[in-house]
Structures are given as C-alpha cells and as structure tokens.
C-alpha cells in the first residue's frame, strides 16, 4: 500500500513542482494580459477613434487639429506654454531646496526630505481647492492684504495661479532628483580641482555642475510631462477659459464629441510618450552608473563666523524658507480655515453641517459624502489587489538580465506617461460601451472600469518602489537557494520578497493614496452620483459652494492620510510575520 501511495504521489509532486517552476512565467503572462486589457487596448481604442472613420483609415481629424489656428494657438500652444512656465517655477523653487538638502545639515533635514514625496500622494483636486481658498476674492491672500491696507488681487482663473499650483506639486520632485545627483558627486574630484588652483566657484562650475545638469534636465522633463497633462488643477484654477488639452478633451467627452476628443488625446499622448522615453533612457544610465561612496561634506546652516558672505547666505535661506512656507503651507491651511469659516468671517461648522444634511436629505442625483467616502475606499482596496501584484511582477521583469528588457521596461512604464483622461476615455469607449468577443458583447461596469483605471495609474509607483531594491540584491542569495533545490519561484517568495518587503509596503501605500485621490479618469467613468468618489464630490461641490467643497476636501485629506498611514504601518508588520 505504501508503495502504491508513493507511486500516486510522485506524479502529483512532479506536476506541483513543474507548476511552481513555471509560476513566475505564468504570472508574467497574466500580468501582460491584464495590462493589455486595462491599458493598451483602451489606449488603442482612443487612437482608433482618431484615425478611423466609418471603417476607413484617415488622418483628417488629426490634420484638422494641427492646421487649426484655434487648436494650435489657444489649446496646444497654451498647454505647452503653461507647462514651460510651470517648469521654470518648479526649478526656481526646487533647486534651492536641493542645494539645502545636499550641502547643509540642520534639525529635521531627513524629515523634510522625506516630505518631498507628499505631493505624489496628495489628491490634486484637494490642492486645487486649497489654492482656490487662497487666491479667491475672499481668500486668505486678499484677507491678509486687507489687514495691512493693501488692495485685493485677482489671481483666481489666471495663468499665474496655475503656475504657482504646479510649482507646489513639482518643485519637490525637482528637489528629490537633483539632491540625489548632488549627493552622488565625488568629493575627491572637487578636492583635486581645488588642489590644482581652482577657487570654489570654478570647482563648482567645472566639476559639480556638469554632474548636476543631467538631473536638472530630467527633473525639468518630468515636470513638463506632469504639467502638460495636468487636469484638475487647471480645471479648478483656470476653468474652460484657460483650457489645456486635458480640459478640452474632457469638455469634448462631455459634449459626446468623441472623435475630436480622441484626436487631441492622441497628440498629447505622443508628446508625453516621447518625453517619457527620454526620462527612462536617462534613468537607465544613472542606474548603471551607480552612486559614489564619498559624497561632499555638509555644513551647518548656521555659520560659525558671521562674515558678509555667510550673512547674505543665511538671509537668502531665510527668505527662501518664507517663500516655501507661503507656497506649500498656506494653501492647505487656507482649505482647513475656509472649511470652518462662515460668511461673516467667524468660526463655524455650518459647512460640515451642510454635508451631514445633504447625506440625510439629499436626492439620489446629488452629491452625498458617505457614498463618496465608501466608493473611494472600496476602489482603493480593488486597486491595491491589482496594482501590487502587477507592480511587483514588473519590478522582477525589469531588473532581470535578458534580451529585450529595455523594451519591457518602456512598455511597463507607458501608463506613467499617459494621462488618466486618455485611459478613462479609452475604457469608456471600449470596455464600458462594450466589446464584441467571438460574437458575445462584453461590457464592464463603471465601478470595475474605475478600479481598472486606478490600478493602471498606481502600479508604476509600486514598480518604482520595488525595482531599486531588487536591483541591489546579491545574486548569490538566489543561487544559494537554487543550489539547495528551490525553484526560481520559491527563491523569489522565500528569499527575495522578504528583503524587498519595505518597498512593497511603500508601493502599496502609494497605490492606496493614488486611488483615493484619482480624479482624471474617475470623472469620466463615474456613472452618476452613486459612483462619485471624494475627489469628484469635491469638484461637484466646488461648482456651487466653496465652503462645503473645502469641508469635503478636509475629509479627503483625513481619509488619504489615515489610509496611507494604515497601509504603511500595518503592511510592514504583516511582512514581518
């Protein structure tokens, strides 16, 4: 009997081991299929809408846009212009921060540097509400000016407001990229230049600056990409009178002019993908170059001797700190203050009471806070379940050595460059409206489509958190596990994943925060008030009353912060079990 049992178990064990050996390949294939269905097919649908008319190929819609003075000057050129100015403003705010982080030591330095990642997890519509509360006619800025006897300024619905809000988002990105490059400068090269007679300014120009310029360029490129495809900030602070491509695509979708919307979306996507390809190429070179082990020494921000030069530097740092406080702290503080300020200027909870009353007595077509909160959390959980496995799988695939890895990396990161509006439009025109598969009409509900759009936007951040950790692992660890009989999948699960778990948790926290704050695709795919998320609810309320909109924005800030904290804290504990 034992012999028969062993004989029976042997094929089962062989099948199980074979599946285990092939599991990674199967997961990779499954991830590729999911990415095709959720991203590449919807984007292809948008491209098809732009170049196919009544079943025939045509470039007339795109040509009409590219030869139209209205589209070229008022839409495309304005989009590029505001992105260019926003990039300059982001560089002006971000480069001094990089200098401070890389060259000076001061209390809270590491904490402040970590906080530069916050704009990536802060809902953009919430930031837009903060700037509306700051720049509005009765906003914080004009109230402050009135206190000192100065006349009010009209910044809302101006290009300047859009540029300042974009700098809020992207200056921290510039600071992070350039700080990393500055800290990788080898101090020995600077010392050699000084020993050869170069003064500090000459040593910086000839040794340090050439090593910083590529990172400045990539920070500027990423900023241009993000601001070129910016949507909620432009919509809230500029409206349709300062429409970018994204805002105009949304307007056309709302008017059911899908072909025109698709043509504009194609032009925007081609530009974004081209710039993203340049970014990926630079990142690959930086990864190959590695990081120096001998960075430049940092000095105290408070000078030991007060010379005219050190005094001027300290005053400059103080002025810069004040400007940063105005740009980064005042908008969020203004939103919180506006949520508890009444029409008479006194403190009140009437805006939160309005939300409670709307929840209790509002009609089905009106915005209600609790369904919006529930939808945001539900979609975030769905996004987490899809984005984390996809992101980890892509991290594995993009850090292994094989022919064609660069292409896989580019294809995996394509969602990074394609805006949520384009993905939402593609999902709407494809899976939501329905697709014929072997004679069967397949349709995806709005809720599933929203989760799909969120997952597509979130998983690249999981990949970018996990991939660097995978690339730093010692190959001998896996080789040792394989020599002891472990399959490739088993070595990944038992050896590699525990070592990169902090990156997985960080990526999961980003996925949740990005899903909760996502606005671009959700506003296209949400089927009525019952599918609204918190960002969409904020935008809908903003069109009617600022007070309740800021109250909903504060709830969004609270839910996003708590969700990010819970995933980051308890996800780390779960990984230790």
Secondary structure per residue as TSV (DSSP state, phi and psi in degrees):
chain	resnum	aa	ss	phi	psi
A	1	X	-	360.0	-43.3
A	2	X	H	-61.9	-38.5
A	3	X	H	-63.6	-41.8
A	4	X	H	-65.0	-39.9
A	5	X	H	-64.7	-42.3
A	6	X	H	-63.6	-39.8
A	7	X	H	-64.9	-33.6
A	8	X	H	-72.2	-38.9
A	9	X	H	-69.7	-30.2
A	10	X	H	-58.6	-49.7
A	11	X	H	-62.7	-36.1
A	12	X	H	-63.6	-44.7
A	13	X	H	-63.6	-38.4
A	14	X	H	-64.7	-42.6
A	15	X	H	-65.0	-43.2
A	16	X	H	-62.8	-42.9
A	17	X	H	-67.8	-37.9
A	18	X	H	-63.1	-43.3
A	19	X	H	-63.4	-39.3
A	20	X	H	-64.3	-40.0
A	21	X	H	-66.4	-34.6
A	22	X	H	-94.3	-0.8
A	23	X	H	-61.0	-42.7
A	24	X	H	-61.6	-40.9
A	25	X	H	-63.7	-42.8
A	26	X	H	-64.9	-40.3
A	27	X	H	-64.6	-40.5
A	28	X	H	-62.2	-43.0
A	29	X	H	-64.3	-43.0
A	30	X	H	-61.8	-40.7
A	31	X	H	-63.7	-41.6
A	32	X	H	-61.6	-41.0
A	33	X	H	-65.3	-42.8
A	34	X	H	-62.2	-43.2
A	35	X	H	-64.1	-37.7
A	36	X	I	-64.3	-45.8
A	37	X	I	-70.5	-40.6
A	38	X	I	-88.6	-19.2
A	39	X	I	-127.8	-59.6
A	40	X	I	-67.5	-39.6
A	41	X	H	-66.0	-46.0
A	42	X	H	-60.4	-42.1
A	43	X	H	-65.2	-38.9
A	44	X	H	-63.2	-33.5
A	45	X	H	-62.7	-40.9
A	46	X	H	-63.7	-44.6
A	47	X	H	-62.0	-40.0
A	48	X	H	-64.2	-40.5
A	49	X	H	-60.7	-29.2
A	50	X	H	-81.5	-26.8
A	51	X	H	-121.0	0.5
A	52	X	E	-122.4	125.1
A	53	X	E	-131.1	117.6
A	54	X	T	55.2	39.3
A	55	X	T	81.8	-0.1
A	56	X	E	-114.5	142.1
A	57	X	E	-72.0	134.9
A	58	X	-	-154.1	146.3
A	59	X	-	-107.3	10.0
A	60	X	H	-60.8	-43.4
A	61	X	H	-61.0	-42.4
A	62	X	H	-69.3	-42.1
A	63	X	H	-62.3	-39.9
A	64	X	H	-61.7	-37.8
A	65	X	H	-70.3	-43.8
A	66	X	H	-71.7	-16.1
A	67	X	T	-107.3	2.8
A	68	X	-	-90.9	126.3
A	69	X	H	-62.8	-36.9
A	70	X	I	-61.3	-51.1
A	71	X	I	-68.2	-42.0
A	72	X	I	-67.8	-43.3
A	73	X	I	-89.8	-52.2
A	74	X	I	-78.5	-27.0
A	75	X	I	-110.2	-64.3
A	76	X	I	-68.6	-48.0
A	77	X	I	-65.2	-40.7
A	78	X	H	-63.6	-38.8
A	79	X	H	-60.3	-46.6
A	80	X	H	-66.4	-38.2
A	81	X	H	-65.2	-46.9
A	82	X	H	-68.2	-31.8
A	83	X	H	-67.5	-39.1
A	84	X	H	-65.3	-48.1
A	85	X	H	-64.3	-38.8
A	86	X	H	-64.3	-36.1
A	87	X	H	-65.5	-43.4
A	88	X	H	-61.2	-43.6
A	89	X	H	-64.6	-38.6
A	90	X	H	-66.1	-39.4
A	91	X	H	-64.8	-42.0
A	92	X	H	-62.9	-34.7
A	93	X	H	-85.8	-34.2
A	94	X	H	-82.6	-35.7
A	95	X	H	-65.5	-43.8
A	96	X	H	-60.2	-35.0
A	97	X	H	-64.6	-40.7
A	98	X	H	-61.7	-40.8
A	99	X	H	-61.3	-43.2
A	100	X	H	-65.1	-46.3
A	101	X	H	-66.5	-36.1
A	102	X	H	-85.0	-29.5
A	103	X	H	-113.1	-7.5
A	104	X	E	-129.8	151.3
A	105	X	E	-113.2	130.0
A	106	X	-	-157.5	156.6
A	107	X	T	-58.3	133.9
A	108	X	T	81.9	10.1
A	109	X	H	-59.6	-49.6
A	110	X	H	-65.4	-36.9
A	111	X	H	-64.7	-46.4
A	112	X	H	-63.0	-38.6
A	113	X	H	-64.8	-38.7
A	114	X	H	-64.9	-33.4
A	115	X	H	-69.6	-13.6
A	116	X	T	-66.8	-10.6
A	117	X	T	-85.6	-11.8
A	118	X	G	-57.9	-40.7
A	119	X	G	-55.0	-26.3
A	120	X	G	-72.1	-21.3
A	121	X	T	-110.1	-2.9
A	122	X	S	-87.7	127.0
A	123	X	-	-57.3	129.4
A	124	X	H	-65.6	-33.8
A	125	X	H	-67.4	-30.9
A	126	X	H	-67.5	-42.2
A	127	X	H	-63.0	-41.3
A	128	X	H	-60.4	-41.8
A	129	X	H	-61.5	-39.3
A	130	X	H	-60.9	-40.6
A	131	X	H	-73.9	-31.4
A	132	X	H	-63.3	-43.1
A	133	X	H	-66.6	-24.0
A	134	X	H	-85.2	-46.7
A	135	X	H	-95.6	-4.4
A	136	X	S	-62.8	168.1
A	137	X	T	-57.6	-37.9
A	138	X	T	-109.0	27.8
A	139	X	S	-78.8	-179.9
A	140	X	H	-60.4	-40.2
A	141	X	H	-61.8	-49.9
A	142	X	H	-70.0	-31.5
A	143	X	H	-66.3	-39.4
A	144	X	H	-65.7	-40.6
A	145	X	H	-64.9	-37.4
A	146	X	H	-65.4	-33.6
A	147	X	H	-63.9	-30.6
A	148	X	T	-102.8	12.5
A	149	X	T	79.9	18.7
A	150	X	-	-98.1	152.3
A	151	X	-	-71.7	156.5
A	152	X	-	-71.3	159.4
A	153	X	-	-120.3	149.5
A	154	X	-	-106.9	95.7
A	155	X	-	-105.0	-22.5
A	156	X	T	-66.3	140.8
A	157	X	T	61.2	42.2
A	158	X	S	-129.6	160.4
A	159	X	H	-63.6	-34.7
A	160	X	H	-61.5	-40.2
A	161	X	H	-63.6	-41.7
A	162	X	H	-62.7	-43.5
A	163	X	H	-63.9	-44.6
A	164	X	H	-63.2	-42.5
A	165	X	H	-65.0	-38.8
A	166	X	H	-65.6	-36.8
A	167	X	H	-64.3	-36.3
A	168	X	H	-54.9	-43.0
A	169	X	H	-77.3	-39.2
A	170	X	H	-105.3	-17.6
A	171	X	H	-59.4	-40.5
A	172	X	H	-61.9	-33.8
A	173	X	H	-63.6	-46.6
A	174	X	H	-59.3	-43.5
A	175	X	H	-61.1	-42.7
A	176	X	H	-65.3	-45.9
A	177	X	H	-65.0	-46.6
A	178	X	H	-73.8	-34.8
A	179	X	H	-60.2	-44.7
A	180	X	H	-59.8	-41.4
A	181	X	H	-68.5	-40.0
A	182	X	H	-63.8	-40.0
A	183	X	H	-72.9	-12.7
A	184	X	T	-93.1	-2.3
A	185	X	S	-69.4	129.7
A	186	X	-	-77.0	120.2
A	187	X	H	-61.6	-27.6
A	188	X	H	-65.8	-33.2
A	189	X	H	-65.9	-39.1
A	190	X	H	-67.3	-42.6
A	191	X	H	-61.9	-37.8
A	192	X	H	-64.1	-43.6
A	193	X	H	-62.3	-40.4
A	194	X	H	-66.7	-38.2
A	195	X	H	-67.7	-21.8
A	196	X	T	-89.4	6.5
A	197	X	T	105.1	1.4
A	198	X	-	-75.8	136.0
A	199	X	-	-78.0	169.3
A	200	X	H	-54.7	-40.2
A	201	X	H	-66.0	-41.9
A	202	X	H	-67.4	-39.8
A	203	X	H	-63.1	-39.3
A	204	X	I	-65.1	-44.3
A	205	X	I	-66.6	-39.8
A	206	X	I	-90.5	-26.0
A	207	X	I	-111.6	-52.6
A	208	X	I	-78.1	-49.8
A	209	X	H	-57.3	-43.7
A	210	X	H	-59.1	-28.0
A	211	X	H	-83.4	-18.1
A	212	X	H	-90.1	-29.4
A	213	X	H	-57.7	-41.8
A	214	X	H	-59.7	-40.6
A	215	X	H	-69.5	-35.2
A	216	X	H	-62.9	-41.6
A	217	X	H	-63.6	-41.3
A	218	X	H	-73.6	-34.7
A	219	X	H	-63.0	-41.1
A	220	X	H	-65.9	-39.4
A	221	X	H	-63.8	-46.7
A	222	X	H	-62.7	-41.6
A	223	X	H	-61.6	-43.3
A	224	X	H	-62.2	-41.8
A	225	X	H	-60.0	-49.6
A	226	X	H	-66.1	-40.9
A	227	X	H	-78.1	-28.2
A	228	X	H	-63.7	-35.3
A	229	X	T	-102.8	17.3
A	230	X	-	-67.6	140.2
A	231	X	-	-126.4	-63.4
A	232	X	H	-64.5	-35.9
A	233	X	H	-65.1	-44.5
A	234	X	H	-67.0	-40.0
A	235	X	H	-62.8	-42.5
A	236	X	H	-79.0	-37.1
A	237	X	H	-98.6	-18.0
A	238	X	T	-116.5	-28.3
A	239	X	G	68.2	-168.8
A	240	X	G	-76.8	-13.9
A	241	X	G	-76.8	-19.1
A	242	X	G	-120.7	54.2
A	243	X	-	-76.6	131.8
A	244	X	-	-93.0	-178.5
A	245	X	H	-57.2	-45.0
A	246	X	H	-59.2	-47.8
A	247	X	H	-64.4	-39.3
A	248	X	H	-70.6	-35.9
A	249	X	H	-60.6	-44.9
A	250	X	H	-60.7	-42.2
A	251	X	H	-62.1	-40.5
A	252	X	H	-68.8	-37.7
A	253	X	H	-63.5	-42.0
A	254	X	H	-62.5	-31.8
A	255	X	T	-88.9	4.7
A	256	X	T	65.9	21.8
A	257	X	-	-91.6	73.0
A	258	X	H	-69.0	-37.3
A	259	X	H	-64.7	-43.6
A	260	X	H	-66.2	-41.6
A	261	X	H	-62.3	-42.0
A	262	X	H	-64.7	-39.6
A	263	X	H	-63.4	-44.2
A	264	X	H	-63.7	-41.2
A	265	X	H	-63.5	-37.2
A	266	X	H	-63.5	-45.5
A	267	X	H	-60.9	-45.1
A	268	X	H	-63.5	-42.0
A	269	X	H	-65.8	-40.9
A	270	X	H	-61.5	-43.1
A	271	X	H	-64.0	-46.3
A	272	X	H	-64.4	-41.5
A	273	X	H	-65.3	-37.9
A	274	X	H	-62.4	-44.7
A	275	X	H	-68.8	-36.3
A	276	X	H	-67.0	-35.7
A	277	X	H	-61.3	-38.6
A	278	X	H	-65.0	-39.5
A	279	X	H	-63.6	-46.3
A	280	X	H	-63.5	-37.2
A	281	X	H	-63.8	-43.4
A	282	X	H	-64.9	-43.9
A	283	X	H	-61.3	-39.1
A	284	X	H	-63.2	-41.0
A	285	X	H	-66.0	-38.5
A	286	X	H	-66.7	-39.2
A	287	X	H	-64.2	-37.7
A	288	X	H	-71.2	-32.3
A	289	X	H	-72.2	-27.0
A	290	X	-	77.7	-164.5
A	291	X	-	-134.0	139.7
A	292	X	-	-71.1	152.3
A	293	X	S	-98.3	6.3
A	294	X	S	-131.9	69.6
A	295	X	-	-72.8	167.0
A	296	X	-	-66.2	140.8
A	297	X	-	-68.9	144.5
A	298	X	-	-94.8	152.2
A	299	X	E	-117.6	162.6
A	300	X	E	-69.7	142.9
A	301	X	S	-70.7	-22.7
A	302	X	S	-96.7	117.7
A	303	X	-	-65.9	145.9
A	304	X	S	-74.7	-29.6
A	305	X	S	-130.4	130.2
A	306	X	-	-88.8	89.7
A	307	X	-	-96.8	165.4
A	308	X	H	-54.7	-39.5
A	309	X	H	-67.3	-46.3
A	310	X	H	-68.1	-34.9
A	311	X	H	-64.9	-44.8
A	312	X	H	-61.7	-39.8
A	313	X	H	-65.0	-42.8
A	314	X	H	-65.9	-41.0
A	315	X	H	-63.4	-41.3
A	316	X	H	-61.2	-41.3
A	317	X	H	-64.4	-39.9
A	318	X	H	-65.4	-43.5
A	319	X	H	-63.2	-43.6
A	320	X	H	-61.9	-41.4
A	321	X	H	-61.0	-39.5
A	322	X	H	-64.5	-41.8
A	323	X	H	-64.0	-44.0
A	324	X	H	-60.7	-41.7
A	325	X	H	-60.4	-41.1
A	326	X	H	-64.5	-42.9
A	327	X	H	-75.0	-38.8
A	328	X	H	-99.6	-27.9
A	329	X	T	-98.4	-41.0
A	330	X	H	-59.3	-43.9
A	331	X	H	-60.2	-44.5
A	332	X	H	-68.3	-42.0
A	333	X	H	-62.9	-36.7
A	334	X	H	-65.0	-39.9
A	335	X	H	-62.7	-45.5
A	336	X	H	-64.0	-43.3
A	337	X	H	-64.8	-42.8
A	338	X	H	-63.9	-28.7
A	339	X	H	-71.7	-17.9
A	340	X	T	-121.0	20.3
A	341	X	B	-115.8	130.8
A	342	X	-	-88.4	-179.5
A	343	X	T	-64.2	-27.3
A	344	X	T	-86.6	1.9
A	345	X	S	90.4	-6.2
A	346	X	S	-86.6	164.1
A	347	X	B	-73.8	140.0
A	348	X	-	-159.4	159.7
A	349	X	-	-112.1	19.3
A	350	X	H	-63.8	-29.0
A	351	X	H	-71.2	-37.1
A	352	X	H	-71.3	-34.7
A	353	X	H	-64.5	-36.5
A	354	X	H	-60.7	-42.9
A	355	X	H	-64.2	-40.0
A	356	X	H	-65.2	-40.7
A	357	X	H	-66.1	-40.2
A	358	X	H	-62.5	-38.0
A	359	X	H	-64.4	-38.5
A	360	X	H	-80.8	-37.8
A	361	X	H	-121.1	-2.0
A	362	X	-	-67.1	151.3
A	363	X	-	-74.1	166.9
A	364	X	T	-65.0	-27.1
A	365	X	T	-86.7	-5.4
A	366	X	S	-92.3	158.0
A	367	X	-	-72.2	126.3
A	368	X	-	-120.1	137.8
A	369	X	H	-68.3	-43.1
A	370	X	H	-64.6	-46.1
A	371	X	H	-60.2	-35.3
A	372	X	H	-65.4	-42.0
A	373	X	H	-64.7	-45.8
A	374	X	H	-62.7	-44.4
A	375	X	H	-61.1	-43.2
A	376	X	H	-60.9	-44.8
A	377	X	H	-68.8	-40.4
A	378	X	H	-64.1	-45.7
A	379	X	H	-64.9	-33.5
A	380	X	H	-66.0	-40.2
A	381	X	H	-64.0	-44.9
A	382	X	H	-60.9	-41.2
A	383	X	H	-62.1	-41.8
A	384	X	H	-59.9	-43.5
A	385	X	H	-67.5	-26.2
A	386	X	H	-96.3	-45.1
A	387	X	H	-70.4	-37.7
A	388	X	H	-67.3	-51.3
A	389	X	H	-59.6	-40.4
A	390	X	H	-63.4	-45.4
A	391	X	H	-64.5	-42.3
A	392	X	H	-66.1	-42.6
A	393	X	H	-60.8	-44.4
A	394	X	H	-65.5	-33.6
A	395	X	H	-64.2	-40.0
A	396	X	H	-64.6	-46.6
A	397	X	H	-66.6	-33.8
A	398	X	H	-88.2	-1.3
A	399	X	H	-114.8	2.0
A	400	X	S	-89.9	156.1
A	401	X	-	-95.8	114.1
A	402	X	-	-164.0	161.6
A	403	X	T	-69.5	132.8
A	404	X	T	91.4	7.7
A	405	X	H	-63.0	-37.5
A	406	X	H	-60.6	-40.5
A	407	X	H	-64.9	-43.1
A	408	X	H	-61.9	-40.8
A	409	X	H	-61.9	-43.1
A	410	X	H	-65.8	-43.6
A	411	X	H	-65.5	-36.2
A	412	X	H	-70.7	-31.9
A	413	X	H	-92.9	0.9
A	414	X	H	-55.5	-38.9
A	415	X	H	-59.8	-21.7
A	416	X	H	-62.3	-29.1
A	417	X	H	-101.9	-14.6
A	418	X	S	-96.6	127.7
A	419	X	-	-70.2	157.9
A	420	X	H	-63.1	-31.1
A	421	X	H	-61.3	-43.5
A	422	X	H	-66.6	-44.7
A	423	X	H	-62.9	-44.3
A	424	X	H	-62.2	-42.3
A	425	X	H	-62.8	-41.7
A	426	X	H	-65.0	-42.7
A	427	X	H	-64.9	-38.8
A	428	X	I	-63.9	-47.7
A	429	X	I	-73.7	-21.3
A	430	X	I	-102.4	-85.3
A	431	X	I	-70.0	-34.2
A	432	X	I	-74.0	-45.4
A	433	X	T	-70.9	-25.9
A	434	X	-	116.5	146.1
A	435	X	E	-130.5	136.3
A	436	X	E	-85.7	117.9
A	437	X	E	-122.4	107.4
A	438	X	T	52.8	44.3
A	439	X	T	83.9	-0.9
A	440	X	E	-110.5	131.4
A	441	X	E	-84.1	116.3
A	442	X	E	-109.1	127.0
A	443	X	-	-126.8	146.4
A	444	X	-	-113.1	133.1
A	445	X	-	-68.4	162.4
A	446	X	H	-59.1	-38.0
A	447	X	H	-62.7	-46.7
A	448	X	H	-65.9	-37.3
A	449	X	H	-64.8	-38.1
A	450	X	H	-64.0	-45.3
A	451	X	H	-60.5	-41.0
A	452	X	H	-61.1	-45.5
A	453	X	H	-64.2	-41.2
A	454	X	H	-63.4	-43.5
A	455	X	H	-63.8	-40.1
A	456	X	H	-62.4	-38.7
A	457	X	H	-76.2	-23.7
A	458	X	H	-94.0	-33.5
A	459	X	H	-65.0	-30.4
A	460	X	H	-59.4	-30.4
A	461	X	H	-71.8	-32.9
A	462	X	H	-63.9	-46.1
A	463	X	H	-59.7	-44.1
A	464	X	H	-70.4	-21.9
A	465	X	H	-82.2	-31.8
A	466	X	H	-93.5	-37.9
A	467	X	H	-56.4	-45.5
A	468	X	H	-59.7	-34.2
A	469	X	H	-70.2	-40.1
A	470	X	H	-60.7	-42.5
A	471	X	H	-68.0	-20.7
A	472	X	H	-91.1	-8.4
A	473	X	S	-68.7	145.5
A	474	X	-	-76.0	122.9
A	475	X	H	-60.0	-23.7
A	476	X	H	-67.2	-24.0
A	477	X	H	-63.2	-45.9
A	478	X	H	-68.4	-41.2
A	479	X	H	-61.1	-38.4
A	480	X	H	-65.4	-42.5
A	481	X	H	-64.1	-40.1
A	482	X	H	-65.6	-37.8
A	483	X	H	-67.4	-22.2
A	484	X	T	-90.0	6.4
A	485	X	T	102.6	1.0
A	486	X	-	-74.6	141.8
A	487	X	-	-74.2	170.7
A	488	X	H	-62.7	-38.7
A	489	X	H	-67.4	-43.1
A	490	X	H	-63.0	-39.6
A	491	X	H	-64.1	-37.8
A	492	X	I	-65.0	-46.5
A	493	X	I	-71.3	-43.4
A	494	X	I	-88.5	-26.4
A	495	X	I	-109.9	-53.6
A	496	X	I	-79.1	-47.6
A	497	X	H	-59.2	-42.7
A	498	X	H	-59.6	-30.3
A	499	X	H	-78.1	-21.5
A	500	X	T	-110.4	13.8
A	501	X	H	-62.0	-33.7
A	502	X	H	-60.0	-38.2
A	503	X	H	-67.4	-37.8
A	504	X	H	-63.1	-44.2
A	505	X	H	-65.2	-43.4
A	506	X	H	-61.5	-42.4
A	507	X	H	-63.1	-38.6
A	508	X	H	-64.6	-40.6
A	509	X	H	-63.5	-40.8
A	510	X	H	-62.8	-42.3
A	511	X	H	-60.2	-43.7
A	512	X	H	-64.4	-47.3
A	513	X	H	-64.0	-40.8
A	514	X	H	-65.5	-40.4
A	515	X	H	-65.1	-45.8
A	516	X	H	-62.5	-35.9
A	517	X	H	-92.3	-3.0
A	518	X	-	-66.0	134.6
A	519	X	-	-126.3	-38.8
A	520	X	T	-57.8	-56.9
A	521	X	T	-77.6	-31.1
A	522	X	H	-64.1	-38.7
A	523	X	H	-68.3	-22.1
A	524	X	H	-84.4	-37.4
A	525	X	H	-92.6	-17.9
A	526	X	-	-64.0	126.1
A	527	X	-	-95.0	81.7
A	528	X	S	81.6	177.7
A	529	X	G	-62.4	-26.2
A	530	X	G	-67.0	-17.7
A	531	X	G	-110.4	8.0
A	532	X	-	-65.9	142.1
A	533	X	-	-100.5	176.7
A	534	X	H	-60.2	-44.9
A	535	X	H	-60.1	-40.3
A	536	X	H	-66.7	-38.6
A	537	X	H	-62.2	-40.4
A	538	X	H	-60.5	-46.1
A	539	X	H	-64.1	-40.5
A	540	X	H	-65.5	-40.7
A	541	X	H	-69.4	-34.2
A	542	X	H	-60.6	-32.9
A	543	X	T	-70.2	-7.9
A	544	X	T	-122.9	-52.8
A	545	X	-	-142.1	128.8
A	546	X	H	-69.7	-40.2
A	547	X	H	-56.4	-57.7
A	548	X	H	-60.6	-32.2
A	549	X	H	-64.1	-42.3
A	550	X	H	-68.5	-34.8
A	551	X	H	-63.5	-44.2
A	552	X	H	-66.1	-34.4
A	553	X	H	-63.4	-38.7
A	554	X	H	-66.4	-39.1
A	555	X	H	-62.9	-40.9
A	556	X	H	-61.2	-43.1
A	557	X	H	-60.9	-43.6
A	558	X	H	-64.8	-47.7
A	559	X	H	-65.0	-41.6
A	560	X	H	-63.0	-45.2
A	561	X	H	-64.4	-45.6
A	562	X	H	-64.7	-42.7
A	563	X	H	-63.3	-44.8
A	564	X	H	-60.8	-43.6
A	565	X	H	-64.7	-45.1
A	566	X	H	-62.1	-47.5
A	567	X	H	-64.5	-43.3
A	568	X	H	-66.6	-41.8
A	569	X	H	-76.5	-54.6
A	570	X	H	-79.4	-24.4
A	571	X	H	-64.5	-39.4
A	572	X	H	-64.2	-40.4
A	573	X	H	-65.6	-40.4
A	574	X	H	-61.5	-37.2
A	575	X	H	-68.5	-19.5
A	576	X	H	-85.7	-12.3
A	577	X	-	-72.4	360.0
